[in-house]
Amino acid sequence: MSMVGAVLGGTLLLGACSSGGAGGGAGAPAGGGGPSTPAAARASAAVLSIEPGDGAKEVAPGAVRVSVATGKLTEVTVTGQDGRPVDGALAADHLTWTPTAGALAVGATYRVDARAADADGLATTATSTFTTLVPQRTVKVEDNVVTGQDVGVGMIISVDFGGLKVRNKEAVERAIVVEASDGTQVRGHWFENDTRLDLRPAAYWKPGTTVQVHLRTKSVELAPGVYGATERDEHFTVARSRISEVDARTHQMVVKEDGRPDEVVPIVAGTDDNPSWNGTMVISAKSRMEKITSEGQTNLKGPGYEATEPHAMRLTTSGTYLHGNPAARGVAGRANISHGCIGLPDTPEGSDDTPGGRIYNASKVGDVVVVRNSVKKEPLDPANGLSGWNLTWEQW
């Protein structure tokens, strides 16, 4: 984070030239009039303002602001009870200073020391001590990042607010910082009635990129009276590009991985009654054995189902998987028999020597799976799993 004119650690200090007095000596200026007043003998014209005022209590952390009229800020220091300075940013015009998002804790006391100078360099100072509020409610903010994990190029960072509808979205977006080693920029998109924020770049990540995620929602007001309770640093590395393209009509999946020849794998997709989703999906989780059921699937045609399948890779929250399917042996490549999942030939116990086992072992969270030519008419909801790649960058 860059701070124009500010010094990290919460103290801003700028040089100011002091006026030595009126020009032309002690006599009156040409044209008559009395002797001019030496600058050192008069008060500074700069007027400092600190919000909140001295002694204020129940202060919202985002309400703190130092400003000056008829002058420029030259120094601002905000310290907590432990003596540590608070990070903040000075406006480009040197007229205001505000703390960095999440820098002030709730239920804490702070002291502000500010200095400003007028056009002649004459200084004025002001101080204020205040106590921040104790929130009515706090929310632990969670995401899907596993620190140190190697992921695929389609990885989308998904931040969940525990079902809370976030009202102060701009403050939250400032408090969640994503930094990529190659400078790739990300943008956030709100889903599920503003209870979830997904972040991604304009195009897939480049292999070898290290991505750092800084959650700084602690003491940030998410909604009126509700504050975040999370302050955490995370990182992941983009391993390589692996994109699997499923054609539901030809019953084949073409796997494209950096530096390797394309691999063609026979698959089964959803039937015409229960077709697979078309669109771009991302593996969000892996499980060697997964219980897969029809529970919650409102558009299912025919009887419900429940099965424990090997080598499962989740593609949507609604229950779509790329997984090993023992029933696909002898059928894969020729017909579609599933309830919407993409099935790979496998054994009931999940053998590593089958297509299901080989694909599972070579896949990572964040790998991309694209399905085409299914008979399903409805578009895949971008909020269904990590499916945000189905939105253009302009829509995002």
Order of alpha helices (4+ residues) and beta strands (2+ residues): beta-beta-beta-beta-beta-beta-beta-beta-beta-beta-beta-beta-alpha-beta-beta-beta-beta-beta-beta-beta-beta-beta-beta-beta-beta-beta-beta-beta-alpha-beta
